[in-house]
Structure formats: structure tokens, C-alpha cells
Amino acid sequence: MKTITLQGTDEQFDSLSIAISSPFMPKEIKTRVYVASVDEMGETYWDDMTDEEFKEVADRNYDLEAFQEAFNDGDVNTFVDIVRVINEK
């Protein structure tokens, strides 16, 4: 994590506070990796599924660091597993 140091007057910080609370300011987004076995997909083609539908059939999900570890350890088999990366708010 990086640290940002800000300097300014009380007025400037009040303006910054208003800008940060604006609904147009970007919010933190979490990236998750969902993994579903082809056997669990049923009749639905995985590419036709919405993200919500895919999350329901996925039997595993990871944050990016955990996915990297699982993939490198061979816990994710790209021959029988479907992987979808989903950004969540």
C-alpha cells in the first residue's frame, strides 16, 4: 500500500472532503476469480451466463493473490475448470 501525504488549508480539506464523498468518485473495487468445473455447468454454456449466474455455479473463488497460488500449485485445472475474473464493488 502506498502512502499519500496531503498539505493544505482547512478550506481546501473541506473541498476535498466534499469531492471524495461525491457519488461520482470511484469506489474501491475488489477483483475476485471464480472457478467452476465444467461438470457443474449443466446445459448452460459458460459464456452465455451473467456474472451472477456464474458465481452461483462456481465451486471456488479467490482474491488475486490466492488465485495465483492455487493456479501455480495446480489446484486449478485449465482442462476441466472455467475461470472468470469479476470486479466487485
N, C-alpha and C positions, 0 to 999 in steps of 0.2 A: 504494500500500500504506500502511496506517495503522500507526502505532507505538503499542503499549500499554506503559506503564510500571507495574511492579508493585512494591509495597513490602510487607515482611512479615518475620517471623522465620524461622529455619531450619525450625522445626516446621511453620509454615504453608506454606512452599515444598515440604516433603516431602509434605504432604497434597495440595497442588496437583499435584505430580508423579504421585501415585497416581491422582488423579481424571482427569488427562489421558491416562494410559495405559489407562484403563478401556475395555473393548470397547464400552461404551455411549456414549462420547464421539463426537460427529460427526467424521468424517474429511473431508479436502479432497475436493471433488467438482469434476471438470473437465467443463465443458459443451462439447460438440462439435456441429457442424452437419454433417450428412451430406446429400449431394445425389446423386440418381440420375436419370438420364434415363429418361423414360417408355419409350423404345425398349428399354432394358436390363431392364425389369421382367418381360418374358415374360408368361406366362399368369397369374401371381400378382397379385392386387390388392394394392397397396401397403399399404393399411390393415389387411390380414389378416396382414402379416408381423410377426414379432417384431423387436425392435431388432437382434438379432444377424443375422437374415436380411437386414434392410435394409442393415446395414453391409457385408455381403458383396457386395451388388449395387451399392452406391453407388460412383460413379466419382470422387467428390471428397469431402473432409472438411476442415473448417476449425475453428479456435477462433473465438470470437465476434467478435473484432476483425477477423480475416481475412475472415470471412463478410460482415461489414458492408461492408468494402472491395470484396469480389468482387461483392456484390449491387449496390452503388452504381455500380460500374464496368460493370455489365451482363454480368458473367461468369456470372450465374445467371439463367436464363430461366424465369420462372414459368409460361410456357405449355407448356414441354416438360420441365421439371425438377420432381421431387418433393423437398421439403425435409423433413428430420426432425431435430429437436433432441433429443439424447440426453445425459443426465447420466451420466458415468462415474466410478466410484470409483477 
